[in-house]
Amino acid sequence: MPCFNLSTNVNLDGVDTSDFFSEATKAVASIIGKPENFVMVVLKGSVDISFEGNKEPAAFAEIVSMGGINPDVKRKLIATLGGICQNRFSIPRTRFFLKVYDTTMATKFSKL
């Protein structure tokens, strides 16, 4: 089950976020290759974030997935989700940071 967790310093009070959830869910499912009903999206607004030494709109996000992640998928996730954040919340792509983690990668390198 992929989980997209987004924290931003943008105040989302009074903002209709339903389209964001729908668009992010579809993007993550499509890019990673998992069914939409397995995708979780978490959104937190008004989080204290400083980037480049200032508090202009910025976001930190994580994607955790059991499989489906490779370098091409990472690039597509960064570009697509960064674009969604820019279009929906006016967060410049240059102020969007995405950490991508595939939980199955650890087992490939584990000696257990």
Backbone as XML, in Angstrom:
<?xml version="1.0"?>
<chain id="A" units="angstrom">
  <residue number="1" name="MET">
    <atom name="N" x="0.846" y="-1.179" z="0.000"/>
    <atom name="CA" x="0.000" y="0.000" z="0.000"/>
    <atom name="C" x="0.890" y="1.240" z="0.000"/>
  </residue>
  <residue number="2" name="PRO">
    <atom name="N" x="0.907" y="2.035" z="-1.047"/>
    <atom name="CA" x="1.667" y="3.287" z="-1.030"/>
    <atom name="C" x="0.989" y="4.331" z="-0.143"/>
  </residue>
  <residue number="3" name="CYS">
    <atom name="N" x="1.817" y="5.088" z="0.557"/>
    <atom name="CA" x="1.317" y="6.196" z="1.362"/>
    <atom name="C" x="2.074" y="7.457" z="0.972"/>
  </residue>
  <residue number="4" name="PHE">
    <atom name="N" x="1.332" y="8.491" z="0.611"/>
    <atom name="CA" x="1.886" y="9.808" z="0.284"/>
    <atom name="C" x="1.538" y="10.728" z="1.443"/>
  </residue>
  <residue number="5" name="ASN">
    <atom name="N" x="2.555" y="11.198" z="2.138"/>
    <atom name="CA" x="2.384" y="12.035" z="3.324"/>
    <atom name="C" x="2.978" y="13.408" z="3.014"/>
  </residue>
  <residue number="6" name="LEU">
    <atom name="N" x="2.152" y="14.450" z="2.983"/>
    <atom name="CA" x="2.585" y="15.803" z="2.624"/>
    <atom name="C" x="2.373" y="16.757" z="3.785"/>
  </residue>
  <residue number="7" name="SER">
    <atom name="N" x="3.446" y="17.450" z="4.162"/>
    <atom name="CA" x="3.375" y="18.512" z="5.171"/>
    <atom name="C" x="3.778" y="19.816" z="4.496"/>
  </residue>
  <residue number="8" name="THR">
    <atom name="N" x="3.007" y="20.860" z="4.748"/>
    <atom name="CA" x="3.303" y="22.158" z="4.141"/>
    <atom name="C" x="3.085" y="23.283" z="5.147"/>
  </residue>
  <residue number="9" name="ASN">
    <atom name="N" x="3.788" y="24.386" z="4.921"/>
    <atom name="CA" x="3.590" y="25.557" z="5.774"/>
    <atom name="C" x="2.445" y="26.433" z="5.265"/>
  </residue>
  <residue number="10" name="VAL">
    <atom name="N" x="1.807" y="26.037" z="4.190"/>
    <atom name="CA" x="0.665" y="26.771" z="3.645"/>
    <atom name="C" x="-0.550" y="26.529" z="4.550"/>
  </residue>
  <residue number="11" name="ASN">
    <atom name="N" x="-1.259" y="27.599" z="4.865"/>
    <atom name="CA" x="-2.469" y="27.494" z="5.673"/>
    <atom name="C" x="-3.595" y="26.955" z="4.783"/>
  </residue>
  <residue number="12" name="LEU">
    <atom name="N" x="-4.114" y="25.794" z="5.142"/>
    <atom name="CA" x="-5.156" y="25.153" z="4.337"/>
    <atom name="C" x="-6.549" y="25.309" z="4.938"/>
  </residue>
  <residue number="13" name="ASP">
    <atom name="N" x="-6.668" y="26.112" z="5.993"/>
    <atom name="CA" x="-7.983" y="26.358" z="6.591"/>
    <atom name="C" x="-8.903" y="26.982" z="5.547"/>
  </residue>
  <residue number="14" name="GLY">
    <atom name="N" x="-10.056" y="26.402" z="5.366"/>
    <atom name="CA" x="-11.024" y="26.930" z="4.407"/>
    <atom name="C" x="-10.750" y="26.554" z="2.962"/>
  </residue>
  <residue number="15" name="VAL">
    <atom name="N" x="-9.676" y="25.807" z="2.703"/>
    <atom name="CA" x="-9.342" y="25.390" z="1.335"/>
    <atom name="C" x="-9.992" y="24.037" z="1.067"/>
  </residue>
  <residue number="16" name="ASP">
    <atom name="N" x="-10.677" y="23.915" z="-0.057"/>
    <atom name="CA" x="-11.276" y="22.635" z="-0.444"/>
    <atom name="C" x="-10.147" y="21.745" z="-0.971"/>
  </residue>
  <residue number="17" name="THR">
    <atom name="N" x="-9.804" y="20.720" z="-0.213"/>
    <atom name="CA" x="-8.683" y="19.851" z="-0.570"/>
    <atom name="C" x="-9.128" y="18.556" z="-1.247"/>
  </residue>
  <residue number="18" name="SER">
    <atom name="N" x="-10.411" y="18.382" z="-1.481"/>
    <atom name="CA" x="-10.900" y="17.121" z="-2.043"/>
    <atom name="C" x="-10.283" y="16.820" z="-3.408"/>
  </residue>
  <residue number="19" name="ASP">
    <atom name="N" x="-10.124" y="17.839" z="-4.253"/>
    <atom name="CA" x="-9.506" y="17.614" z="-5.562"/>
    <atom name="C" x="-8.041" y="17.215" z="-5.425"/>
  </residue>
  <residue number="20" name="PHE">
    <atom name="N" x="-7.349" y="17.777" z="-4.422"/>
    <atom name="CA" x="-5.953" y="17.388" z="-4.180"/>
    <atom name="C" x="-5.876" y="15.898" z="-3.854"/>
  </residue>
  <residue number="21" name="PHE">
    <atom name="N" x="-6.726" y="15.432" z="-2.936"/>
    <atom name="CA" x="-6.697" y="14.023" z="-2.543"/>
    <atom name="C" x="-6.966" y="13.116" z="-3.737"/>
  </residue>
  <residue number="22" name="SER">
    <atom name="N" x="-7.940" y="13.469" z="-4.536"/>
    <atom name="CA" x="-8.281" y="12.673" z="-5.713"/>
    <atom name="C" x="-7.131" y="12.649" z="-6.722"/>
  </residue>
  <residue number="23" name="GLU">
    <atom name="N" x="-6.581" y="13.828" z="-7.019"/>
    <atom name="CA" x="-5.501" y="13.925" z="-8.004"/>
    <atom name="C" x="-4.235" y="13.219" z="-7.526"/>
  </residue>
  <residue number="24" name="ALA">
    <atom name="N" x="-3.888" y="13.395" z="-6.253"/>
    <atom name="CA" x="-2.691" y="12.750" z="-5.708"/>
    <atom name="C" x="-2.854" y="11.230" z="-5.686"/>
  </residue>
  <residue number="25" name="THR">
    <atom name="N" x="-4.024" y="10.763" z="-5.300"/>
    <atom name="CA" x="-4.284" y="9.316" z="-5.273"/>
    <atom name="C" x="-4.125" y="8.713" z="-6.655"/>
  </residue>
  <residue number="26" name="LYS">
    <atom name="N" x="-4.742" y="9.335" z="-7.647"/>
    <atom name="CA" x="-4.647" y="8.837" z="-9.024"/>
    <atom name="C" x="-3.200" y="8.840" z="-9.517"/>
  </residue>
  <residue number="27" name="ALA">
    <atom name="N" x="-2.458" y="9.907" z="-9.228"/>
    <atom name="CA" x="-1.074" y="10.020" z="-9.689"/>
    <atom name="C" x="-0.198" y="8.942" z="-9.065"/>
  </residue>
  <residue number="28" name="VAL">
    <atom name="N" x="-0.292" y="8.777" z="-7.754"/>
    <atom name="CA" x="0.536" y="7.776" z="-7.069"/>
    <atom name="C" x="0.206" y="6.374" z="-7.575"/>
  </residue>
  <residue number="29" name="ALA">
    <atom name="N" x="-1.065" y="6.056" z="-7.684"/>
    <atom name="CA" x="-1.471" y="4.732" z="-8.160"/>
    <atom name="C" x="-0.966" y="4.467" z="-9.571"/>
  </residue>
  <residue number="30" name="SER">
    <atom name="N" x="-1.133" y="5.445" z="-10.438"/>
    <atom name="CA" x="-0.725" y="5.291" z="-11.831"/>
    <atom name="C" x="0.786" y="5.139" z="-11.973"/>
  </residue>
  <residue number="31" name="ILE">
    <atom name="N" x="1.545" y="5.977" z="-11.289"/>
    <atom name="CA" x="3.001" y="5.979" z="-11.436"/>
    <atom name="C" x="3.624" y="4.738" z="-10.799"/>
  </residue>
  <residue number="32" name="ILE">
    <atom name="N" x="3.154" y="4.352" z="-9.621"/>
    <atom name="CA" x="3.740" y="3.192" z="-8.936"/>
    <atom name="C" x="3.169" y="1.880" z="-9.462"/>
  </residue>
  <residue number="33" name="GLY">
    <atom name="N" x="1.970" y="1.935" z="-10.036"/>
    <atom name="CA" x="1.360" y="0.725" z="-10.591"/>
    <atom name="C" x="0.585" y="-0.080" z="-9.566"/>
  </residue>
  <residue number="34" name="LYS">
    <atom name="N" x="-0.038" y="0.615" z="-8.630"/>
    <atom name="CA" x="-0.861" y="-0.035" z="-7.607"/>
    <atom name="C" x="-2.306" y="0.448" z="-7.773"/>
  </residue>
  <residue number="35" name="PRO">
    <atom name="N" x="-3.274" y="-0.335" z="-7.336"/>
    <atom name="CA" x="-4.675" y="0.104" z="-7.419"/>
    <atom name="C" x="-4.939" y="1.333" z="-6.544"/>
  </residue>
  <residue number="36" name="GLU">
    <atom name="N" x="-5.811" y="2.201" z="-6.997"/>
    <atom name="CA" x="-6.138" y="3.419" z="-6.241"/>
    <atom name="C" x="-6.669" y="3.103" z="-4.845"/>
  </residue>
  <residue number="37" name="ASN">
    <atom name="N" x="-7.386" y="1.996" z="-4.697"/>
    <atom name="CA" x="-7.957" y="1.682" z="-3.387"/>
    <atom name="C" x="-6.892" y="1.235" z="-2.379"/>
  </residue>
  <residue number="38" name="PHE">
    <atom name="N" x="-5.638" y="1.113" z="-2.795"/>
    <atom name="CA" x="-4.544" y="0.780" z="-1.882"/>
    <atom name="C" x="-3.723" y="2.017" z="-1.511"/>
  </residue>
  <residue number="39" name="VAL">
    <atom name="N" x="-4.010" y="3.167" z="-2.095"/>
    <atom name="CA" x="-3.201" y="4.377" z="-1.885"/>
    <atom name="C" x="-3.774" y="5.200" z="-0.733"/>
  </residue>
  <residue number="40" name="MET">
    <atom name="N" x="-2.874" y="5.599" z="0.186"/>
    <atom name="CA" x="-3.244" y="6.484" z="1.290"/>
    <atom name="C" x="-2.583" y="7.836" z="1.054"/>
  </residue>
  <residue number="41" name="VAL">
    <atom name="N" x="-3.332" y="8.904" z="1.282"/>
    <atom name="CA" x="-2.811" y="10.263" z="1.162"/>
    <atom name="C" x="-3.075" y="10.987" z="2.477"/>
  </residue>
  <residue number="42" name="VAL">
    <atom name="N" x="-2.010" y="11.569" z="3.043"/>
    <atom name="CA" x="-2.110" y="12.330" z="4.289"/>
    <atom name="C" x="-1.663" y="13.756" z="3.985"/>
  </residue>
  <residue number="43" name="LEU">
    <atom name="N" x="-2.430" y="14.743" z="4.432"/>
    <atom name="CA" x="-2.123" y="16.147" z="4.171"/>
    <atom name="C" x="-2.159" y="16.929" z="5.478"/>
  </residue>
  <residue number="44" name="LYS">
    <atom name="N" x="-1.063" y="17.625" z="5.765"/>
    <atom name="CA" x="-0.984" y="18.475" z="6.956"/>
    <atom name="C" x="-0.594" y="19.875" z="6.521"/>
  </residue>
  <residue number="45" name="GLY">
    <atom name="N" x="-1.416" y="20.858" z="6.866"/>
    <atom name="CA" x="-1.129" y="22.252" z="6.552"/>
    <atom name="C" x="-0.718" y="23.021" z="7.796"/>
  </residue>
  <residue number="46" name="SER">
    <atom name="N" x="-0.222" y="24.228" z="7.589"/>
    <atom name="CA" x="0.196" y="25.130" z="8.663"/>
    <atom name="C" x="1.293" y="24.530" z="9.541"/>
  </residue>
  <residue number="47" name="VAL">
    <atom name="N" x="2.168" y="23.739" z="8.929"/>
    <atom name="CA" x="3.301" y="23.146" z="9.644"/>
    <atom name="C" x="4.457" y="24.144" z="9.578"/>
  </residue>
  <residue number="48" name="ASP">
    <atom name="N" x="5.170" y="24.323" z="10.683"/>
    <atom name="CA" x="6.334" y="25.220" z="10.671"/>
    <atom name="C" x="7.432" y="24.613" z="9.813"/>
  </residue>
  <residue number="49" name="ILE">
    <atom name="N" x="7.701" y="25.244" z="8.665"/>
    <atom name="CA" x="8.752" y="24.797" z="7.749"/>
    <atom name="C" x="9.545" y="26.018" z="7.307"/>
  </residue>
  <residue number="50" name="SER">
    <atom name="N" x="10.846" y="25.910" z="7.411"/>
    <atom name="CA" x="11.747" y="26.923" z="6.861"/>
    <atom name="C" x="12.588" y="26.244" z="5.794"/>
  </residue>
  <residue number="51" name="PHE">
    <atom name="N" x="12.685" y="26.853" z="4.640"/>
    <atom name="CA" x="13.483" y="26.316" z="3.539"/>
    <atom name="C" x="14.248" y="27.483" z="2.935"/>
  </residue>
  <residue number="52" name="GLU">
    <atom name="N" x="15.521" y="27.301" z="2.670"/>
    <atom name="CA" x="16.391" y="28.380" z="2.178"/>
    <atom name="C" x="16.411" y="29.552" z="3.154"/>
  </residue>
  <residue number="53" name="GLY">
    <atom name="N" x="16.193" y="29.260" z="4.437"/>
    <atom name="CA" x="16.246" y="30.299" z="5.452"/>
    <atom name="C" x="15.024" y="31.191" z="5.525"/>
  </residue>
  <residue number="54" name="ASN">
    <atom name="N" x="13.940" y="30.826" z="4.843"/>
    <atom name="CA" x="12.729" y="31.650" z="4.929"/>
    <atom name="C" x="11.496" y="30.755" z="5.019"/>
  </residue>
  <residue number="55" name="LYS">
    <atom name="N" x="10.370" y="31.368" z="5.289"/>
    <atom name="CA" x="9.122" y="30.628" z="5.484"/>
    <atom name="C" x="8.123" y="30.830" z="4.334"/>
  </residue>
  <residue number="56" name="GLU">
    <atom name="N" x="8.646" y="31.110" z="3.145"/>
    <atom name="CA" x="7.787" y="31.163" z="1.961"/>
    <atom name="C" x="7.160" y="29.776" z="1.766"/>
  </residue>
  <residue number="57" name="PRO">
    <atom name="N" x="6.082" y="29.661" z="0.975"/>
    <atom name="CA" x="5.441" y="28.354" z="0.799"/>
    <atom name="C" x="6.435" y="27.258" z="0.412"/>
  </residue>
  <residue number="58" name="ALA">
    <atom name="N" x="6.377" y="26.159" z="1.164"/>
    <atom name="CA" x="7.260" y="25.011" z="0.946"/>
    <atom name="C" x="6.541" y="23.757" z="1.415"/>
  </residue>
  <residue number="59" name="ALA">
    <atom name="N" x="7.077" y="22.605" z="1.011"/>
    <atom name="CA" x="6.464" y="21.338" z="1.424"/>
    <atom name="C" x="7.521" y="20.252" z="1.528"/>
  </residue>
  <residue number="60" name="PHE">
    <atom name="N" x="7.311" y="19.372" z="2.491"/>
    <atom name="CA" x="8.107" y="18.158" z="2.647"/>
    <atom name="C" x="7.141" y="16.993" z="2.520"/>
  </residue>
  <residue number="61" name="ALA">
    <atom name="N" x="7.502" y="16.019" z="1.702"/>
    <atom name="CA" x="6.616" y="14.874" z="1.492"/>
    <atom name="C" x="7.420" y="13.584" z="1.513"/>
  </residue>
  <residue number="62" name="GLU">
    <atom name="N" x="6.715" y="12.518" z="1.830"/>
    <atom name="CA" x="7.295" y="11.183" z="1.802"/>
    <atom name="C" x="6.341" y="10.254" z="1.069"/>
  </residue>
  <residue number="63" name="ILE">
    <atom name="N" x="6.942" y="9.329" z="0.326"/>
    <atom name="CA" x="6.174" y="8.232" z="-0.266"/>
    <atom name="C" x="6.801" y="6.954" z="0.276"/>
  </residue>
  <residue number="64" name="VAL">
    <atom name="N" x="5.983" y="6.126" z="0.857"/>
    <atom name="CA" x="6.417" y="4.811" z="1.307"/>
    <atom name="C" x="5.596" y="3.794" z="0.535"/>
  </residue>
  <residue number="65" name="SER">
    <atom name="N" x="6.276" y="2.833" z="-0.068"/>
    <atom name="CA" x="5.573" y="1.834" z="-0.864"/>
    <atom name="C" x="6.220" y="0.468" z="-0.693"/>
  </residue>
  <residue number="66" name="MET">
    <atom name="N" x="5.414" y="-0.556" z="-0.762"/>
    <atom name="CA" x="5.915" y="-1.923" z="-0.774"/>
    <atom name="C" x="6.086" y="-2.326" z="-2.239"/>
  </residue>
  <residue number="67" name="GLY">
    <atom name="N" x="7.260" y="-2.038" z="-2.788"/>
    <atom name="CA" x="7.541" y="-2.351" z="-4.180"/>
    <atom name="C" x="7.073" y="-1.262" z="-5.126"/>
  </residue>
  <residue number="68" name="GLY">
    <atom name="N" x="7.476" y="-1.401" z="-6.384"/>
    <atom name="CA" x="7.054" y="-0.475" z="-7.429"/>
    <atom name="C" x="7.921" y="0.748" z="-7.596"/>
  </residue>
  <residue number="69" name="ILE">
    <atom name="N" x="9.011" y="0.861" z="-6.809"/>
    <atom name="CA" x="9.861" y="2.052" z="-6.872"/>
    <atom name="C" x="11.162" y="1.725" z="-7.601"/>
  </residue>
  <residue number="70" name="ASN">
    <atom name="N" x="11.498" y="2.550" z="-8.574"/>
    <atom name="CA" x="12.789" y="2.486" z="-9.265"/>
    <atom name="C" x="13.165" y="3.926" z="-9.622"/>
  </residue>
  <residue number="71" name="PRO">
    <atom name="N" x="14.367" y="4.161" z="-10.147"/>
    <atom name="CA" x="14.768" y="5.551" z="-10.429"/>
    <atom name="C" x="13.807" y="6.316" z="-11.342"/>
  </residue>
  <residue number="72" name="ASP">
    <atom name="N" x="13.251" y="5.659" z="-12.350"/>
    <atom name="CA" x="12.309" y="6.340" z="-13.254"/>
    <atom name="C" x="11.015" y="6.697" z="-12.520"/>
  </residue>
  <residue number="73" name="VAL">
    <atom name="N" x="10.532" y="5.800" z="-11.683"/>
    <atom name="CA" x="9.326" y="6.050" z="-10.895"/>
    <atom name="C" x="9.574" y="7.225" z="-9.951"/>
  </residue>
  <residue number="74" name="LYS">
    <atom name="N" x="10.742" y="7.268" z="-9.314"/>
    <atom name="CA" x="11.067" y="8.382" z="-8.416"/>
    <atom name="C" x="11.001" y="9.715" z="-9.149"/>
  </residue>
  <residue number="75" name="ARG">
    <atom name="N" x="11.608" y="9.772" z="-10.322"/>
    <atom name="CA" x="11.592" y="11.023" z="-11.110"/>
    <atom name="C" x="10.164" y="11.439" z="-11.457"/>
  </residue>
  <residue number="76" name="LYS">
    <atom name="N" x="9.347" y="10.472" z="-11.869"/>
    <atom name="CA" x="7.962" y="10.783" z="-12.221"/>
    <atom name="C" x="7.162" y="11.248" z="-11.008"/>
  </residue>
  <residue number="77" name="LEU">
    <atom name="N" x="7.383" y="10.611" z="-9.857"/>
    <atom name="CA" x="6.683" y="11.020" z="-8.644"/>
    <atom name="C" x="7.048" y="12.447" z="-8.258"/>
  </residue>
  <residue number="78" name="ILE">
    <atom name="N" x="8.337" y="12.763" z="-8.283"/>
    <atom name="CA" x="8.796" y="14.114" z="-7.921"/>
    <atom name="C" x="8.185" y="15.155" z="-8.855"/>
  </residue>
  <residue number="79" name="ALA">
    <atom name="N" x="8.247" y="14.902" z="-10.150"/>
    <atom name="CA" x="7.722" y="15.869" z="-11.126"/>
    <atom name="C" x="6.205" y="16.021" z="-11.009"/>
  </residue>
  <residue number="80" name="THR">
    <atom name="N" x="5.506" y="14.912" z="-10.932"/>
    <atom name="CA" x="4.040" y="14.955" z="-10.917"/>
    <atom name="C" x="3.495" y="15.530" z="-9.614"/>
  </residue>
  <residue number="81" name="LEU">
    <atom name="N" x="3.975" y="15.022" z="-8.483"/>
    <atom name="CA" x="3.469" y="15.499" z="-7.197"/>
    <atom name="C" x="3.908" y="16.936" z="-6.924"/>
  </residue>
  <residue number="82" name="GLY">
    <atom name="N" x="5.098" y="17.299" z="-7.376"/>
    <atom name="CA" x="5.525" y="18.697" z="-7.272"/>
    <atom name="C" x="4.620" y="19.615" z="-8.074"/>
  </residue>
  <residue number="83" name="GLY">
    <atom name="N" x="4.215" y="19.157" z="-9.248"/>
    <atom name="CA" x="3.287" y="19.933" z="-10.078"/>
    <atom name="C" x="1.921" y="20.079" z="-9.436"/>
  </residue>
  <residue number="84" name="ILE">
    <atom name="N" x="1.444" y="19.019" z="-8.811"/>
    <atom name="CA" x="0.154" y="19.075" z="-8.121"/>
    <atom name="C" x="0.215" y="20.087" z="-6.983"/>
  </residue>
  <residue number="85" name="CYS">
    <atom name="N" x="1.294" y="20.057" z="-6.209"/>
    <atom name="CA" x="1.446" y="21.002" z="-5.089"/>
    <atom name="C" x="1.530" y="22.446" z="-5.592"/>
  </residue>
  <residue number="86" name="GLN">
    <atom name="N" x="2.198" y="22.640" z="-6.714"/>
    <atom name="CA" x="2.307" y="23.983" z="-7.281"/>
    <atom name="C" x="0.937" y="24.471" z="-7.755"/>
  </residue>
  <residue number="87" name="ASN">
    <atom name="N" x="0.204" y="23.609" z="-8.452"/>
    <atom name="CA" x="-1.103" y="24.003" z="-8.994"/>
    <atom name="C" x="-2.165" y="24.187" z="-7.920"/>
  </residue>
  <residue number="88" name="ARG">
    <atom name="N" x="-2.160" y="23.324" z="-6.920"/>
    <atom name="CA" x="-3.214" y="23.351" z="-5.888"/>
    <atom name="C" x="-2.933" y="24.334" z="-4.756"/>
  </residue>
  <residue number="89" name="PHE">
    <atom name="N" x="-1.639" y="24.437" z="-4.350"/>
    <atom name="CA" x="-1.323" y="25.211" z="-3.151"/>
    <atom name="C" x="-0.283" y="26.316" z="-3.385"/>
  </residue>
  <residue number="90" name="SER">
    <atom name="N" x="0.080" y="26.573" z="-4.637"/>
    <atom name="CA" x="1.064" y="27.612" z="-5.005"/>
    <atom name="C" x="2.413" y="27.404" z="-4.320"/>
  </residue>
  <residue number="91" name="ILE">
    <atom name="N" x="2.819" y="26.142" z="-4.202"/>
    <atom name="CA" x="4.139" y="25.808" z="-3.665"/>
    <atom name="C" x="5.066" y="25.600" z="-4.855"/>
  </residue>
  <residue number="92" name="PRO">
    <atom name="N" x="6.089" y="26.461" z="-5.013"/>
    <atom name="CA" x="6.998" y="26.290" z="-6.149"/>
    <atom name="C" x="7.673" y="24.914" z="-6.126"/>
  </residue>
  <residue number="93" name="ARG">
    <atom name="N" x="7.873" y="24.338" z="-7.300"/>
    <atom name="CA" x="8.532" y="23.030" z="-7.395"/>
    <atom name="C" x="9.913" y="23.046" z="-6.748"/>
  </residue>
  <residue number="94" name="THR">
    <atom name="N" x="10.559" y="24.194" z="-6.772"/>
    <atom name="CA" x="11.896" y="24.303" z="-6.177"/>
    <atom name="C" x="11.855" y="24.322" z="-4.656"/>
  </residue>
  <residue number="95" name="ARG">
    <atom name="N" x="10.654" y="24.369" z="-4.084"/>
    <atom name="CA" x="10.502" y="24.376" z="-2.627"/>
    <atom name="C" x="9.692" y="23.154" z="-2.167"/>
  </residue>
  <residue number="96" name="PHE">
    <atom name="N" x="9.731" y="22.100" z="-2.979"/>
    <atom name="CA" x="9.051" y="20.838" z="-2.704"/>
    <atom name="C" x="10.113" y="19.757" z="-2.594"/>
  </residue>
  <residue number="97" name="PHE">
    <atom name="N" x="10.146" y="19.055" z="-1.464"/>
    <atom name="CA" x="11.120" y="17.988" z="-1.236"/>
    <atom name="C" x="10.367" y="16.685" z="-1.029"/>
  </residue>
  <residue number="98" name="LEU">
    <atom name="N" x="10.714" y="15.651" z="-1.808"/>
    <atom name="CA" x="10.041" y="14.362" z="-1.709"/>
    <atom name="C" x="11.050" y="13.275" z="-1.378"/>
  </residue>
  <residue number="99" name="LYS">
    <atom name="N" x="10.806" y="12.575" z="-0.279"/>
    <atom name="CA" x="11.609" y="11.420" z="0.118"/>
    <atom name="C" x="10.831" y="10.175" z="-0.303"/>
  </residue>
  <residue number="100" name="VAL">
    <atom name="N" x="11.477" y="9.296" z="-1.059"/>
    <atom name="CA" x="10.822" y="8.092" z="-1.574"/>
    <atom name="C" x="11.477" y="6.871" z="-0.937"/>
  </residue>
  <residue number="101" name="TYR">
    <atom name="N" x="10.650" y="5.989" z="-0.381"/>
    <atom name="CA" x="11.168" y="4.814" z="0.305"/>
    <atom name="C" x="10.385" y="3.572" z="-0.111"/>
  </residue>
  <residue number="102" name="ASP">
    <atom name="N" x="11.119" y="2.566" z="-0.574"/>
    <atom name="CA" x="10.527" y="1.277" z="-0.941"/>
    <atom name="C" x="10.845" y="0.297" z="0.181"/>
  </residue>
  <residue number="103" name="THR">
    <atom name="N" x="9.842" y="-0.171" z="0.896"/>
    <atom name="CA" x="10.071" y="-1.047" z="2.051"/>
    <atom name="C" x="10.650" y="-2.402" z="1.657"/>
  </residue>
  <residue number="104" name="THR">
    <atom name="N" x="10.516" y="-2.813" z="0.410"/>
    <atom name="CA" x="11.051" y="-4.110" z="-0.003"/>
    <atom name="C" x="12.540" y="-4.046" z="-0.325"/>
  </residue>
  <residue number="105" name="MET">
    <atom name="N" x="13.102" y="-2.859" z="-0.481"/>
    <atom name="CA" x="14.530" y="-2.738" z="-0.806"/>
    <atom name="C" x="15.410" y="-3.241" z="0.334"/>
  </residue>
  <residue number="106" name="ALA">
    <atom name="N" x="14.979" y="-3.053" z="1.570"/>
    <atom name="CA" x="15.780" y="-3.491" z="2.713"/>
    <atom name="C" x="15.977" y="-5.001" z="2.696"/>
  </residue>
  <residue number="107" name="THR">
    <atom name="N" x="14.984" y="-5.745" z="2.266"/>
    <atom name="CA" x="15.107" y="-7.208" z="2.256"/>
    <atom name="C" x="16.071" y="-7.686" z="1.187"/>
  </residue>
  <residue number="108" name="LYS">
    <atom name="N" x="16.286" y="-6.892" z="0.164"/>
    <atom name="CA" x="17.231" y="-7.286" z="-0.885"/>
    <atom name="C" x="18.672" y="-7.236" z="-0.397"/>
  </residue>
  <residue number="109" name="PHE">
    <atom name="N" x="18.923" y="-6.386" z="0.620"/>
    <atom name="CA" x="20.279" y="-6.217" z="1.113"/>
    <atom name="C" x="20.494" y="-6.795" z="2.507"/>
  </residue>
  <residue number="110" name="SER">
    <atom name="N" x="19.446" y="-7.344" z="3.091"/>
    <atom name="CA" x="19.527" y="-7.887" z="4.442"/>
    <atom name="C" x="20.207" y="-9.253" z="4.430"/>
  </residue>
  <residue number="111" name="LYS">
    <atom name="N" x="20.971" y="-9.539" z="5.474"/>
    <atom name="CA" x="21.653" y="-10.829" z="5.599"/>
    <atom name="C" x="20.859" y="-11.773" z="6.498"/>
  </residue>
  <residue number="112" name="LEU">
    <atom name="N" x="19.691" y="-11.325" z="6.980"/>
    <atom name="CA" x="18.890" y="-12.161" z="7.895"/>
    <atom name="C" x="18.263" y="-13.329" z="7.219"/>
  </residue>
</chain>
